[in-house]
Amino acid sequence: MKNRQVAIAELPKERLTEAHFAVRDADIPAPGKGEVLLRTVLISIDAAARAWMQGATYRDAVGPGDAMPCFALSEVMESNSDRFQAGDIVTSENVWCDYNVLPAKKLTKVPDIRPLTHMMSVYGVAGRTAFHGLVGVGRPIAGETVLVSAAAGAVGCFVGQIAKAMGCRVVGIAGGAEKCAWVKDDLGFDACVDYRDPGMFKELKAACPDGVDVYFDNVSGQVLETALFLMNERGRVVCCGAISQYDKAGGTGPRNLPGLVVVKRLRMEGFIVSDFAREDAAATRALQTWVSNGQIKVIEDVVEGLENTPAALIGLLAGENKGKRMVRVGPDPA
Ligand SMILES: NC(=O)c1ccc[n+]([C@@H]2O[C@H](COP(=O)([O-])OP(=O)(O)OC[C@H]3O[C@@H](n4cnc5c(N)ncnc54)[C@H](OP(=O)(O)O)[C@@H]3O)[C@@H](O)[C@H]2O)c1
């Protein structure tokens, strides 16, 4: 068996390129006591991976020579733990590689729901982040207006569809006319505005005639600044991520903070999806219901081949993807 890893060759100072990564051959260690040998099936491509290269976040910073960390879905090949056996499907923190040995206590067994890609998208981190951030933090009420940025992306496409299923008016923000039309026509949002359009504020104002009650922020920066002007009194701003700030040096934070939070009595709250782990089963049940009755379309963007993980991440940061981007490293278990 051949094992490859994709490691960080050099940390980016500004825009991420393929030169920041190197593919290398690696040994496959034999699993020790309590350890498990895993074959990678799918790697989640997450915007946050770029933020890990900027320094410590909710996880340690990564540095040159490190195999690139990720969240992955794998098949158990060999197990020295009572909890797992060959053929089990597990998710875990992992690295960009074909094979890895990890302690059993770091693995979570997942149900064999096919297609397995759904365990990465709607029933994975993306769907759960959307559900917990919107329902647990934003707490929209039917009839309210929900605005979401990176609306065509993994988290954003589920946020909007969940809000719609909850009876809200839903407005997206995305990059480019084609993506905006897709968000409206294919995902069923009430409107979608292009953040690259210099007239974004006017467009958003027209799309949200009753103001915004919940803004789900995936991007921060200029878009957050604009959204704050449209918030209604006692509105909720869900801080999920800051993708506009990850792939460049220096930040451009909103200039109307904390002024508008005070004047409009806003609640602005950040969260990490794992904060809501105790609600995961409820989230999965709700998502399964909406998927099975057609209220949520599962949008996935699968890139083939471990060697293409750097390009997949770079492309995600440039807005290439619609829905949940992931890399297929190997076939689904039989
Ligand atoms: N809090 C948590 O627990 C948690 C968990 C998972 C993800 N997140 C966060 O959720 C956000 C979305 O992540 P994701 O993995 O679902 O990625 P994604 O939305 O599938 O992909 C990122 C999208 O961001 C948009 N984008 C890129 N640069 C931008 C910019 N400068 N301004 C505005 N939009 C830009 C691009 O779409 P366009 O074509 O529209 O530009 C791109 O498709 C990220 O901020 C991530 O860090 C948070």
PDBQT file of the ligand as one rigid body, heavy atoms in Angstrom, charges set to zero:
ROOT
HETATM    1  N1  LIG A 401     -18.282  28.455  13.457  1.00  0.00    +0.000 N 
HETATM    2  C1  LIG A 401     -18.141  27.211  13.030  1.00  0.00    +0.000 C 
HETATM    3  O1  LIG A 401     -18.196  26.229  13.781  1.00  0.00    +0.000 OA
HETATM    4  C2  LIG A 401     -17.905  26.987  11.559  1.00  0.00    +0.000 A 
HETATM    5  C3  LIG A 401     -17.932  25.683  11.015  1.00  0.00    +0.000 A 
HETATM    6  C4  LIG A 401     -17.758  25.538   9.634  1.00  0.00    +0.000 A 
HETATM    7  C5  LIG A 401     -17.540  26.669   8.831  1.00  0.00    +0.000 A 
HETATM    8  N2  LIG A 401     -17.489  27.908   9.426  1.00  0.00    +0.000 N 
HETATM    9  C6  LIG A 401     -17.303  29.124   8.626  1.00  0.00    +0.000 C 
HETATM   10  O2  LIG A 401     -18.373  29.193   7.702  1.00  0.00    +0.000 OA
HETATM   11  C7  LIG A 401     -17.963  29.979   6.592  1.00  0.00    +0.000 C 
HETATM   12  C8  LIG A 401     -18.308  29.225   5.318  1.00  0.00    +0.000 C 
HETATM   13  O3  LIG A 401     -17.450  28.098   5.237  1.00  0.00    +0.000 OA
HETATM   14  P1  LIG A 401     -17.694  26.905   4.228  1.00  0.00    +0.000 P 
HETATM   15  O4  LIG A 401     -16.719  25.847   4.590  1.00  0.00    +0.000 OA
HETATM   16  O5  LIG A 401     -19.151  26.619   4.179  1.00  0.00    +0.000 OA
HETATM   17  O6  LIG A 401     -17.206  27.535   2.859  1.00  0.00    +0.000 OA
HETATM   18  P2  LIG A 401     -18.089  27.814   1.588  1.00  0.00    +0.000 P 
HETATM   19  O7  LIG A 401     -19.110  28.832   1.961  1.00  0.00    +0.000 OA
HETATM   20  O8  LIG A 401     -18.499  26.548   0.936  1.00  0.00    +0.000 OA
HETATM   21  O9  LIG A 401     -17.020  28.451   0.613  1.00  0.00    +0.000 OA
HETATM   22  C9  LIG A 401     -16.536  29.681   0.841  1.00  0.00    +0.000 C 
HETATM   23  C10 LIG A 401     -17.295  30.721   0.000  1.00  0.00    +0.000 C 
HETATM   24  O10 LIG A 401     -16.987  32.011   0.527  1.00  0.00    +0.000 OA
HETATM   25  C11 LIG A 401     -17.128  32.946  -0.495  1.00  0.00    +0.000 C 
HETATM   26  N3  LIG A 401     -16.057  33.965  -0.395  1.00  0.00    +0.000 N 
HETATM   27  C12 LIG A 401     -14.737  33.791  -0.606  1.00  0.00    +0.000 A 
HETATM   28  N4  LIG A 401     -14.079  34.953  -0.406  1.00  0.00    +0.000 NA
HETATM   29  C13 LIG A 401     -15.022  35.865  -0.062  1.00  0.00    +0.000 A 
HETATM   30  C14 LIG A 401     -14.972  37.257   0.274  1.00  0.00    +0.000 A 
HETATM   31  N5  LIG A 401     -13.815  37.931   0.286  1.00  0.00    +0.000 N 
HETATM   32  N6  LIG A 401     -16.127  37.869   0.600  1.00  0.00    +0.000 NA
HETATM   33  C15 LIG A 401     -17.297  37.191   0.584  1.00  0.00    +0.000 A 
HETATM   34  N7  LIG A 401     -17.407  35.884   0.278  1.00  0.00    +0.000 NA
HETATM   35  C16 LIG A 401     -16.280  35.229  -0.046  1.00  0.00    +0.000 A 
HETATM   36  C17 LIG A 401     -17.018  32.192  -1.833  1.00  0.00    +0.000 C 
HETATM   37  O11 LIG A 401     -18.256  32.308  -2.506  1.00  0.00    +0.000 OA
HETATM   38  P3  LIG A 401     -18.598  33.587  -3.425  1.00  0.00    +0.000 P 
HETATM   39  O12 LIG A 401     -18.461  33.119  -4.837  1.00  0.00    +0.000 OA
HETATM   40  O13 LIG A 401     -19.982  33.895  -3.027  1.00  0.00    +0.000 OA
HETATM   41  O14 LIG A 401     -17.597  34.650  -3.107  1.00  0.00    +0.000 OA
HETATM   42  C18 LIG A 401     -16.800  30.733  -1.423  1.00  0.00    +0.000 C 
HETATM   43  O15 LIG A 401     -17.519  29.822  -2.231  1.00  0.00    +0.000 OA
HETATM   44  C19 LIG A 401     -16.472  30.242   6.764  1.00  0.00    +0.000 C 
HETATM   45  O16 LIG A 401     -16.276  31.539   7.272  1.00  0.00    +0.000 OA
HETATM   46  C20 LIG A 401     -16.050  29.196   7.780  1.00  0.00    +0.000 C 
HETATM   47  O17 LIG A 401     -14.913  29.577   8.491  1.00  0.00    +0.000 OA
HETATM   48  C21 LIG A 401     -17.664  28.075  10.750  1.00  0.00    +0.000 A 
ENDROOT
TORSDOF 0
